[in-house]
Amino acid sequence: MTSSRNKKPDKLGFSGWALPALGGGLIRVLGGSVRVKELGKERLEGLEDRGSVAVLAFFHGRQFLLISTFLGRRVSIMSSLSRDGELQARVLSGLGFPIVRGSASRGGARGLIAMKRLMGQGYHGSFAVDGPKGPIHEVKPGAVYLAKKTGAPILPLAASAKPALTFHKAWDRYLLPMPFCRGVVIYGEPMWLDDDLGGDAVDRDCRALQSVLVRLQAEADSAVGRASLRFEV
């Protein structure tokens, strides 16, 4: 038996176990109450039917509804090395997702290697492409690098809900669906990239992905009429 004196204290303390438990329950219960309409889902299913995986790309502020939609699927998720990232990793790990730690600013190369390994085991990779700290809707290169390295397509995703709380003071304008609201998830066309890892090629593909995601996000918001009802938090 290992002595308790030899155990490293949890740096997150009480919140290190309480918040993940609460967060996981919130995603299951609140996310499960949303009446979600999935548009273009056949694009993901078509890839899966052919035994292919994808790099799922979406904006940071819309990940709540997407994560609840991912439940039960073979999806790995990138989480940053920050304190908030640690809490998120514990929440998502508790929900059964394989978690990769890293971000555009810290541990990115290690994270991409780990996610590439998981994709080789049949898991989709997934990225909040403007995270972990923004600017909002500015695509970082991680998803593009991973797609080029693996040969897997990027599958752009967008989500929206109404009514919902918009956290306007958060950099990502985080959207939290209200219980039993209407939600929509849109799956865009798969984006197949070349294997050119040069700076110009990566920048070009990041801009192309950003353009697609901005358009899909506008379509998702329009589908639920979200602009007509906002809450300042």
Backbone as CSV, one residue per row, in Angstrom:
resi,resn,N_x,N_y,N_z,CA_x,CA_y,CA_z,C_x,C_y,C_z
1,MET,0.860,-1.199,0.000,0.000,0.000,0.000,0.890,1.240,0.000
2,THR,0.528,2.214,-0.827,1.305,3.448,-0.912,0.913,4.393,0.210
3,SER,1.893,4.922,0.906,1.618,5.861,1.994,1.050,7.148,1.440
4,SER,0.047,7.702,2.131,-0.555,8.957,1.692,0.443,10.097,1.741
5,ARG,1.515,9.923,2.564,2.519,10.977,2.657,3.322,11.103,1.364
6,ASN,3.339,10.040,0.546,4.109,10.057,-0.692,3.300,10.542,-1.890
7,LYS,2.032,10.758,-1.691,1.183,11.201,-2.782,1.335,12.701,-3.003
8,LYS,1.446,13.081,-4.263,1.535,14.502,-4.576,0.168,15.149,-4.401
9,PRO,0.104,16.292,-3.745,-1.189,16.957,-3.576,-1.731,17.439,-4.912
10,ASP,-3.047,17.402,-5.035,-3.690,17.893,-6.248,-3.634,19.415,-6.230
11,LYS,-2.936,20.003,-7.194,-2.768,21.452,-7.225,-4.096,22.190,-7.376
12,LEU,-5.091,21.507,-7.914,-6.387,22.154,-8.107,-7.275,22.040,-6.875
13,GLY,-6.849,21.261,-5.887,-7.598,21.151,-4.650,-9.009,20.620,-4.845
14,PHE,-9.932,21.186,-4.062,-11.332,20.757,-4.097,-11.909,20.846,-5.498
15,SER,-11.576,21.924,-6.206,-12.126,22.104,-7.550,-11.630,21.040,-8.515
16,GLY,-10.497,20.395,-8.182,-9.924,19.400,-9.071,-10.787,18.170,-9.251
17,TRP,-11.636,17.867,-8.263,-12.551,16.734,-8.435,-14.008,17.174,-8.467
18,ALA,-14.343,18.262,-7.789,-15.739,18.699,-7.741,-16.196,19.277,-9.079
19,LEU,-15.397,20.180,-9.650,-15.812,20.806,-10.906,-15.901,19.818,-12.065
20,PRO,-14.950,18.885,-12.220,-15.114,17.898,-13.287,-16.388,17.068,-13.145
21,ALA,-16.728,16.688,-11.917,-17.950,15.913,-11.711,-19.180,16.730,-12.086
22,LEU,-19.192,17.996,-11.652,-20.322,18.866,-11.986,-20.372,19.151,-13.479
23,GLY,-19.198,19.416,-14.073,-19.154,19.721,-15.498,-19.601,18.562,-16.351
24,GLY,-19.154,17.352,-15.997,-19.576,16.181,-16.752,-21.072,15.958,-16.658
25,GLY,-21.616,16.140,-15.452,-23.058,16.002,-15.291,-23.827,17.041,-16.077
26,LEU,-23.292,18.275,-16.106,-23.952,19.344,-16.853,-23.996,19.028,-18.339
27,ILE,-22.881,18.531,-18.874,-22.845,18.207,-20.299,-23.844,17.102,-20.620
28,ARG,-23.903,16.077,-19.785,-24.830,14.968,-20.044,-26.288,15.397,-19.918
29,VAL,-26.607,16.095,-18.831,-28.009,16.426,-18.559,-28.485,17.586,-19.428
30,LEU,-27.737,18.698,-19.399,-28.146,19.855,-20.187,-28.026,19.567,-21.678
31,GLY,-26.880,19.012,-22.083,-26.712,18.682,-23.494,-27.743,17.682,-23.980
32,GLY,-28.085,16.719,-23.124,-29.073,15.718,-23.510,-30.480,16.264,-23.633
33,SER,-30.740,17.418,-23.005,-32.083,18.008,-23.077,-32.297,18.835,-24.341
34,VAL,-31.206,19.193,-25.012,-31.310,20.047,-26.201,-31.839,19.230,-27.381
35,ARG,-32.797,19.792,-28.088,-33.346,19.142,-29.289,-32.447,19.513,-30.467
36,VAL,-31.465,18.662,-30.727,-30.432,18.977,-31.715,-30.806,18.427,-33.086
37,LYS,-30.701,19.282,-34.086,-30.848,18.869,-35.478,-29.461,18.862,-36.101
38,GLU,-29.050,17.720,-36.617,-27.725,17.592,-37.221,-27.850,17.660,-38.743
39,LEU,-27.241,18.669,-39.327,-27.301,18.894,-40.766,-25.976,18.496,-41.404
40,GLY,-26.044,17.665,-42.432,-24.833,17.212,-43.106,-24.116,16.093,-42.374
41,LYS,-24.794,15.441,-41.437,-24.163,14.370,-40.655,-23.685,13.230,-41.539
42,GLU,-24.332,13.078,-42.702,-23.941,12.007,-43.611,-22.502,12.160,-44.098
43,ARG,-21.967,13.383,-44.013,-20.575,13.600,-44.424,-19.611,12.907,-43.461
44,LEU,-19.904,12.991,-42.176,-19.093,12.279,-41.191,-19.323,10.779,-41.298
45,GLU,-20.578,10.380,-41.418,-20.894,8.955,-41.491,-20.305,8.322,-42.744
46,GLY,-20.259,9.083,-43.844,-19.666,8.565,-45.066,-18.190,8.260,-44.892
47,LEU,-17.492,9.146,-44.198,-16.077,8.895,-43.911,-15.914,7.660,-43.025
48,GLU,-16.747,7.568,-41.997,-16.656,6.429,-41.081,-16.971,5.118,-41.789
49,ASP,-17.946,5.144,-42.702,-18.299,3.931,-43.447,-17.136,3.435,-44.296
50,ARG,-16.277,4.357,-44.718,-15.107,3.985,-45.523,-13.881,3.696,-44.654
51,GLY,-14.089,3.701,-43.341,-12.987,3.420,-42.430,-12.028,4.574,-42.261
52,SER,-12.481,5.786,-42.588,-11.622,6.962,-42.498,-11.937,7.758,-41.237
53,VAL,-10.920,8.426,-40.719,-11.117,9.366,-39.621,-10.936,10.777,-40.160
54,ALA,-11.294,11.765,-39.355,-11.210,13.159,-39.785,-10.662,14.017,-38.660
55,VAL,-10.214,15.203,-39.030,-9.833,16.233,-38.068,-11.036,17.159,-37.928
56,LEU,-11.748,17.080,-36.819,-12.946,17.884,-36.592,-12.522,19.268,-36.116
57,ALA,-12.978,20.302,-36.808,-12.538,21.672,-36.526,-13.744,22.556,-36.239
58,PHE,-13.658,23.354,-35.172,-14.783,24.190,-34.761,-14.254,25.352,-33.936
59,PHE,-15.125,26.331,-33.665,-14.733,27.478,-32.861,-14.913,27.187,-31.365
60,HIS,-14.008,27.731,-30.569,-13.929,27.472,-29.132,-15.238,27.780,-28.414
61,GLY,-15.875,28.863,-28.767,-17.070,29.296,-28.061,-18.295,28.437,-28.288
62,ARG,-18.234,27.502,-29.235,-19.399,26.665,-29.533,-19.178,25.202,-29.180
63,GLN,-18.181,24.927,-28.358,-17.823,23.535,-28.139,-18.761,22.779,-27.205
64,PHE,-19.542,23.461,-26.369,-20.396,22.748,-25.418,-21.352,21.808,-26.143
65,LEU,-22.099,22.334,-27.102,-23.081,21.516,-27.810,-22.399,20.441,-28.648
66,LEU,-21.238,20.764,-29.204,-20.512,19.779,-30.005,-20.016,18.626,-29.137
67,ILE,-19.492,18.935,-27.966,-19.003,17.876,-27.082,-20.137,16.948,-26.678
68,SER,-21.303,17.500,-26.369,-22.430,16.636,-26.016,-22.860,15.796,-27.213
69,THR,-22.675,16.322,-28.428,-22.988,15.563,-29.638,-21.960,14.462,-29.881
70,PHE,-20.716,14.680,-29.457,-19.647,13.693,-29.639,-19.777,12.487,-28.707
71,LEU,-20.587,12.584,-27.648,-20.676,11.496,-26.673,-20.999,10.175,-27.368
72,GLY,-20.231,9.157,-27.058,-20.446,7.849,-27.663,-19.704,7.638,-28.964
73,ARG,-19.068,8.686,-29.490,-18.286,8.552,-30.720,-16.806,8.435,-30.383
74,ARG,-16.054,7.938,-31.342,-14.608,7.787,-31.158,-13.933,9.103,-31.539
75,VAL,-13.919,10.016,-30.594,-13.368,11.355,-30.810,-12.333,11.646,-29.730
76,SER,-11.146,12.038,-30.138,-10.130,12.515,-29.196,-10.148,14.037,-29.209
77,ILE,-9.837,14.647,-28.077,-9.981,16.096,-27.930,-8.681,16.709,-27.426
78,MET,-8.272,17.808,-28.056,-7.093,18.560,-27.621,-7.494,19.521,-26.505
79,SER,-6.732,19.517,-25.419,-6.979,20.423,-24.297,-5.668,21.099,-23.927
80,SER,-5.721,22.380,-23.622,-4.499,23.151,-23.381,-3.813,22.729,-22.080
81,LEU,-2.575,23.183,-21.900,-1.787,22.866,-20.710,-2.028,23.845,-19.560
82,SER,-2.971,24.747,-19.715,-3.280,25.722,-18.673,-4.093,25.079,-17.549
83,ARG,-4.315,25.843,-16.480,-5.151,25.364,-15.381,-6.560,25.074,-15.872
84,ASP,-7.120,25.973,-16.685,-8.454,25.732,-17.241,-8.452,24.485,-18.115
85,GLY,-7.356,24.306,-18.861,-7.243,23.124,-19.697,-7.208,21.842,-18.885
86,GLU,-6.570,21.899,-17.707,-6.532,20.736,-16.822,-7.931,20.376,-16.333
87,LEU,-8.702,21.387,-15.948,-10.081,21.133,-15.518,-10.905,20.556,-16.661
88,GLN,-10.761,21.152,-17.853,-11.498,20.644,-19.008,-11.104,19.203,-19.313
89,ALA,-9.811,18.917,-19.232,-9.340,17.563,-19.515,-9.965,16.558,-18.554
90,ARG,-10.092,16.935,-17.283,-10.682,16.028,-16.300,-12.169,15.814,-16.579
91,VAL,-12.862,16.874,-16.962,-14.280,16.745,-17.308,-14.449,15.789,-18.478
92,LEU,-13.698,16.040,-19.545,-13.874,15.267,-20.776,-13.376,13.839,-20.634
93,SER,-12.306,13.656,-19.866,-11.826,12.302,-19.606,-12.876,11.496,-18.850
94,GLY,-13.557,12.155,-17.916,-14.617,11.494,-17.174,-15.793,11.096,-18.039
95,LEU,-15.944,11.762,-19.172,-17.010,11.435,-20.118,-16.577,10.367,-21.120
96,GLY,-15.334,9.915,-21.012,-14.873,8.831,-21.868,-14.054,9.235,-23.071
97,PHE,-13.733,10.521,-23.201,-12.948,10.970,-24.345,-11.450,10.798,-24.078
98,PRO,-10.688,10.294,-25.057,-9.230,10.353,-24.936,-8.786,11.813,-25.052
99,ILE,-7.946,12.268,-24.134,-7.544,13.669,-24.094,-6.078,13.807,-24.459
100,VAL,-5.789,14.779,-25.305,-4.423,15.116,-25.680,-4.145,16.505,-25.140
101,ARG,-3.023,16.678,-24.437,-2.691,17.972,-23.857,-1.712,18.725,-24.754
102,GLY,-2.034,19.978,-25.031,-1.176,20.820,-25.853,-1.998,21.952,-26.432
103,SER,-1.330,22.929,-27.037,-2.008,24.075,-27.631,-1.080,24.722,-28.634
104,ALA,-1.565,25.806,-29.239,-0.739,26.522,-30.205,0.474,27.158,-29.542
105,SER,0.373,27.434,-28.236,1.453,28.145,-27.553,2.336,27.249,-26.693
106,ARG,1.792,26.120,-26.197,2.561,25.249,-25.304,2.286,23.788,-25.643
107,GLY,3.356,23.018,-25.819,3.201,21.579,-26.000,2.530,21.180,-27.289
108,GLY,2.539,22.069,-28.284,1.810,21.800,-29.512,2.333,20.604,-30.281
109,ALA,3.657,20.507,-30.441,4.240,19.408,-31.211,3.948,18.064,-30.551
110,ARG,4.119,17.988,-29.229,3.829,16.737,-28.514,2.359,16.375,-28.646
111,GLY,1.499,17.391,-28.568,0.072,17.141,-28.686,-0.305,16.592,-30.048
112,LEU,0.295,17.139,-31.103,-0.007,16.668,-32.452,0.460,15.230,-32.649
113,ILE,1.624,14.901,-32.109,2.128,13.532,-32.215,1.182,12.558,-31.509
114,ALA,0.723,12.942,-30.315,-0.184,12.079,-29.556,-1.524,11.925,-30.267
115,MET,-2.025,13.009,-30.852,-3.309,12.922,-31.540,-3.185,12.122,-32.831
116,LYS,-2.065,12.261,-33.519,-1.829,11.451,-34.717,-1.849,9.967,-34.361
117,ARG,-1.271,9.624,-33.218,-1.260,8.230,-32.769,-2.689,7.738,-32.515
118,LEU,-3.505,8.560,-31.873,-4.893,8.175,-31.610,-5.692,8.038,-32.902
119,MET,-5.431,8.911,-33.863,-6.127,8.796,-35.141,-5.750,7.494,-35.840
120,GLY,-4.511,7.054,-35.656,-4.097,5.766,-36.199,-4.821,4.598,-35.556
121,GLN,-5.398,4.832,-34.370,-6.166,3.808,-33.664,-7.662,3.924,-33.948
122,GLY,-8.040,4.816,-34.870,-9.434,4.918,-35.278,-10.244,6.004,-34.607
123,TYR,-9.579,6.928,-33.906,-10.279,8.057,-33.295,-10.195,9.278,-34.212
124,HIS,-11.287,10.028,-34.285,-11.217,11.334,-34.927,-10.397,12.267,-34.037
125,GLY,-9.650,13.179,-34.644,-9.028,14.256,-33.894,-9.987,15.429,-33.838
126,SER,-9.873,16.284,-32.843,-10.748,17.460,-32.797,-10.015,18.645,-32.191
127,PHE,-10.343,19.824,-32.722,-9.675,21.065,-32.322,-10.678,22.207,-32.207
128,ALA,-10.593,22.969,-31.118,-11.179,24.307,-31.094,-10.118,25.206,-31.716
129,VAL,-10.265,25.511,-32.990,-9.150,26.025,-33.790,-8.722,27.446,-33.438
130,ASP,-9.562,28.208,-32.728,-9.157,29.556,-32.325,-8.715,29.604,-30.862
131,GLY,-8.630,28.445,-30.209,-8.190,28.390,-28.823,-6.681,28.293,-28.715
132,PRO,-6.148,28.334,-27.469,-6.931,28.414,-26.231,-7.276,29.829,-25.770
133,LYS,-6.701,30.855,-26.411,-6.925,32.219,-25.921,-7.304,33.207,-27.010
134,GLY,-7.637,32.719,-28.203,-8.037,33.618,-29.264,-6.875,34.184,-30.046
135,PRO,-7.110,35.227,-30.829,-8.354,35.983,-30.987,-9.512,35.122,-31.522
136,ILE,-10.718,35.549,-31.225,-11.902,34.818,-31.621,-11.936,34.644,-33.137
137,HIS,-12.240,33.421,-33.561,-12.414,33.046,-34.967,-11.135,33.152,-35.792
138,GLU,-9.992,33.237,-35.129,-8.718,33.242,-35.859,-8.125,31.836,-35.785
139,VAL,-8.091,31.158,-36.927,-7.685,29.754,-36.958,-6.178,29.608,-36.738
140,LYS,-5.807,28.809,-35.728,-4.410,28.444,-35.495,-4.064,27.242,-36.381
141,PRO,-2.780,26.948,-36.579,-2.398,25.951,-37.582,-2.475,24.495,-37.147
142,GLY,-2.802,24.198,-35.887,-2.749,22.822,-35.416,-3.556,21.836,-36.237
143,ALA,-4.822,22.162,-36.516,-5.678,21.254,-37.278,-5.151,21.056,-38.690
144,VAL,-4.634,22.126,-39.283,-4.079,22.043,-40.638,-2.840,21.154,-40.651
145,TYR,-1.938,21.350,-39.696,-0.749,20.500,-39.605,-1.135,19.029,-39.468
146,LEU,-2.103,18.748,-38.595,-2.482,17.362,-38.348,-3.075,16.723,-39.598
147,ALA,-3.922,17.466,-40.309,-4.509,16.934,-41.541,-3.428,16.635,-42.577
148,LYS,-2.467,17.520,-42.699,-1.387,17.313,-43.662,-0.510,16.123,-43.263
149,LYS,-0.264,15.962,-41.971,0.594,14.886,-41.488,-0.075,13.514,-41.605
150,THR,-1.392,13.461,-41.429,-2.107,12.184,-41.417,-2.746,11.835,-42.751
151,GLY,-2.971,12.834,-43.602,-3.700,12.599,-44.837,-5.204,12.536,-44.638
152,ALA,-5.662,12.754,-43.414,-7.098,12.762,-43.124,-7.688,14.120,-43.497
153,PRO,-8.966,14.162,-43.865,-9.583,15.448,-44.181,-9.930,16.233,-42.923
154,ILE,-10.021,17.539,-43.071,-10.608,18.381,-42.025,-12.112,18.416,-42.251
155,LEU,-12.881,18.168,-41.203,-14.335,18.276,-41.294,-14.761,19.479,-40.456
156,PRO,-15.134,20.595,-41.097,-15.532,21.797,-40.348,-16.898,21.595,-39.689
157,LEU,-17.044,22.071,-38.468,-18.289,21.944,-37.718,-18.705,23.295,-37.154
158,ALA,-20.009,23.497,-37.051,-20.545,24.695,-36.403,-21.759,24.291,-35.582
159,ALA,-22.010,25.026,-34.511,-23.140,24.716,-33.644,-23.766,26.000,-33.132
160,SER,-25.065,25.933,-32.875,-25.756,27.068,-32.278,-26.982,26.561,-31.539
161,ALA,-27.548,27.408,-30.697,-28.716,27.034,-29.914,-29.513,28.278,-29.560
162,LYS,-30.800,28.084,-29.334,-31.685,29.167,-28.909,-32.814,28.562,-28.087
163,PRO,-33.095,29.172,-26.920,-32.358,30.247,-26.253,-31.053,29.744,-25.651
164,ALA,-30.130,30.669,-25.446,-28.817,30.316,-24.916,-28.210,31.528,-24.227
165,LEU,-27.305,31.259,-23.309,-26.549,32.326,-22.656,-25.271,32.583,-23.443
166,THR,-25.006,33.843,-23.754,-23.760,34.220,-24.404,-22.896,34.964,-23.389
167,PHE,-21.715,34.438,-23.119,-20.812,35.065,-22.155,-19.993,36.129,-22.884
168,HIS,-20.536,37.320,-22.960,-19.935,38.380,-23.769,-18.578,38.838,-23.243
169,LYS,-18.302,38.636,-21.961,-17.018,39.067,-21.406,-15.913,38.038,-21.639
170,ALA,-16.273,36.854,-22.078,-15.272,35.839,-22.414,-14.738,36.119,-23.816
171,TRP,-13.453,35.853,-24.027,-12.852,36.174,-25.325,-13.541,35.436,-26.467
172,ASP,-14.086,34.228,-26.181,-14.680,33.409,-27.242,-16.188,33.564,-27.355
173,ARG,-16.788,34.460,-26.541,-18.248,34.648,-26.522,-18.942,33.291,-26.329
174,TYR,-18.515,32.575,-25.300,-18.967,31.198,-25.081,-20.490,31.113,-25.051
175,LEU,-21.017,30.111,-25.735,-22.465,29.920,-25.838,-22.880,28.706,-25.014
176,LEU,-23.746,28.912,-24.034,-24.254,27.835,-23.192,-25.745,27.656,-23.464
177,PRO,-26.146,26.530,-24.043,-27.568,26.313,-24.339,-28.413,26.299,-23.068
178,MET,-29.637,26.770,-23.189,-30.590,26.668,-22.094,-31.257,25.297,-22.149
179,PRO,-31.778,24.803,-21.007,-32.425,23.486,-21.018,-33.572,23.416,-22.023
180,PHE,-33.645,22.305,-22.732,-34.733,21.989,-23.659,-34.841,22.978,-24.826
181,CYS,-33.738,23.642,-25.139,-33.764,24.585,-26.258,-33.614,23.842,-27.585
182,ARG,-33.701,24.603,-28.676,-33.426,24.065,-30.009,-31.945,24.242,-30.303
183,GLY,-31.341,23.230,-30.875,-29.938,23.329,-31.249,-29.712,22.803,-32.647
184,VAL,-28.614,23.227,-33.240,-28.248,22.733,-34.568,-26.742,22.510,-34.606
185,VAL,-26.354,21.432,-35.248,-24.950,21.149,-35.547,-24.846,20.966,-37.051
186,ILE,-23.929,21.699,-37.672,-23.738,21.611,-39.119,-22.371,21.007,-39.409
187,TYR,-22.380,19.976,-40.243,-21.147,19.331,-40.708,-20.858,19.845,-42.114
188,GLY,-19.721,20.500,-42.295,-19.364,21.022,-43.603,-18.780,19.946,-44.503
189,GLU,-18.428,20.349,-45.711,-17.782,19.436,-46.651,-16.367,19.110,-46.164
190,PRO,-15.945,17.850,-46.286,-14.559,17.512,-45.928,-13.569,18.320,-46.761
191,MET,-12.524,18.792,-46.108,-11.471,19.551,-46.782,-10.214,18.682,-46.849
192,TRP,-9.865,18.260,-48.062,-8.668,17.444,-48.257,-7.508,18.370,-48.600
193,LEU,-6.450,18.307,-47.824,-5.312,19.201,-48.004,-4.135,18.458,-48.624
194,ASP,-3.247,19.224,-49.275,-2.001,18.624,-49.749,-1.041,18.466,-48.567
195,ASP,0.126,17.892,-48.826,1.066,17.645,-47.727,2.154,18.709,-47.618
196,ASP,1.927,19.868,-48.226,2.896,20.966,-48.181,2.855,21.623,-46.803
197,LEU,3.953,21.506,-46.052,4.030,22.070,-44.703,4.734,23.417,-44.672
198,GLY,4.993,23.988,-45.838,5.608,25.306,-45.893,4.697,26.368,-45.306
199,GLY,5.296,27.435,-44.812,4.526,28.479,-44.136,3.425,29.073,-44.982
200,ASP,3.705,29.340,-46.263,2.693,29.942,-47.133,1.515,28.999,-47.335
201,ALA,1.801,27.711,-47.523,0.737,26.734,-47.740,-0.121,26.571,-46.493
202,VAL,0.519,26.529,-45.327,-0.231,26.394,-44.075,-1.098,27.629,-43.839
203,ASP,-0.547,28.812,-44.071,-1.320,30.046,-43.912,-2.517,30.056,-44.856
204,ARG,-2.304,29.630,-46.085,-3.390,29.578,-47.069,-4.507,28.660,-46.601
205,ASP,-4.144,27.485,-46.108,-5.158,26.528,-45.685,-5.856,26.976,-44.403
206,CYS,-5.136,27.664,-43.521,-5.777,28.230,-42.325,-6.819,29.269,-42.711
207,ARG,-6.482,30.115,-43.674,-7.439,31.134,-44.125,-8.657,30.487,-44.773
208,ALA,-8.423,29.428,-45.555,-9.542,28.743,-46.200,-10.460,28.109,-45.158
209,LEU,-9.875,27.464,-44.159,-10.673,26.855,-43.093,-11.428,27.914,-42.310
210,GLN,-10.783,29.023,-42.019,-11.431,30.108,-41.288,-12.635,30.635,-42.050
211,SER,-12.494,30.802,-43.354,-13.598,31.286,-44.179,-14.780,30.322,-44.139
212,VAL,-14.490,29.030,-44.222,-15.555,28.026,-44.183,-16.247,28.026,-42.826
213,LEU,-15.484,28.077,-41.745,-16.072,28.037,-40.409,-16.920,29.269,-40.116
214,VAL,-16.464,30.433,-40.540,-17.253,31.653,-40.337,-18.591,31.539,-41.070
215,ARG,-18.549,31.012,-42.291,-19.789,30.848,-43.060,-20.712,29.828,-42.397
216,LEU,-20.166,28.685,-41.987,-20.985,27.665,-41.336,-21.580,28.169,-40.030
217,GLN,-20.788,28.963,-39.271,-21.297,29.484,-38.007,-22.465,30.430,-38.234
218,ALA,-22.374,31.249,-39.284,-23.486,32.140,-39.622,-24.723,31.329,-40.003
219,GLU,-24.525,30.233,-40.730,-25.646,29.376,-41.114,-26.285,28.729,-39.888
220,ALA,-25.458,28.284,-38.946,-25.986,27.657,-37.737,-26.783,28.658,-36.904
221,ASP,-26.252,29.870,-36.745,-26.974,30.897,-35.993,-28.292,31.248,-36.667
222,SER,-28.265,31.349,-37.994,-29.481,31.673,-38.741,-30.527,30.568,-38.603
223,ALA,-30.067,29.321,-38.556,-30.988,28.187,-38.488,-31.829,28.186,-37.218
224,VAL,-31.292,28.755,-36.135,-32.047,28.794,-34.880,-32.524,30.201,-34.530
225,GLY,-32.196,31.190,-35.377,-32.591,32.564,-35.090,-31.952,33.107,-33.829
226,ARG,-30.706,32.718,-33.575,-30.075,33.056,-32.307,-29.886,34.549,-32.094
227,ALA,-29.692,35.302,-33.163,-29.406,36.727,-33.011,-30.567,37.490,-32.382
228,SER,-31.774,36.925,-32.414,-32.938,37.629,-31.884,-33.054,37.535,-30.368
229,LEU,-32.197,36.711,-29.712,-32.304,36.546,-28.269,-30.928,36.299,-27.681
230,ARG,-30.408,37.279,-26.891,-29.104,37.132,-26.255,-29.206,37.544,-24.794
231,PHE,-28.348,36.952,-23.986,-28.286,37.293,-22.565,-26.871,37.732,-22.235
232,GLU,-26.716,38.869,-21.621,-25.397,39.329,-21.164,-25.101,38.690,-19.814
233,VAL,-23.902,38.113,-19.686,-23.515,37.472,-18.427,-22.232,38.090,-17.923
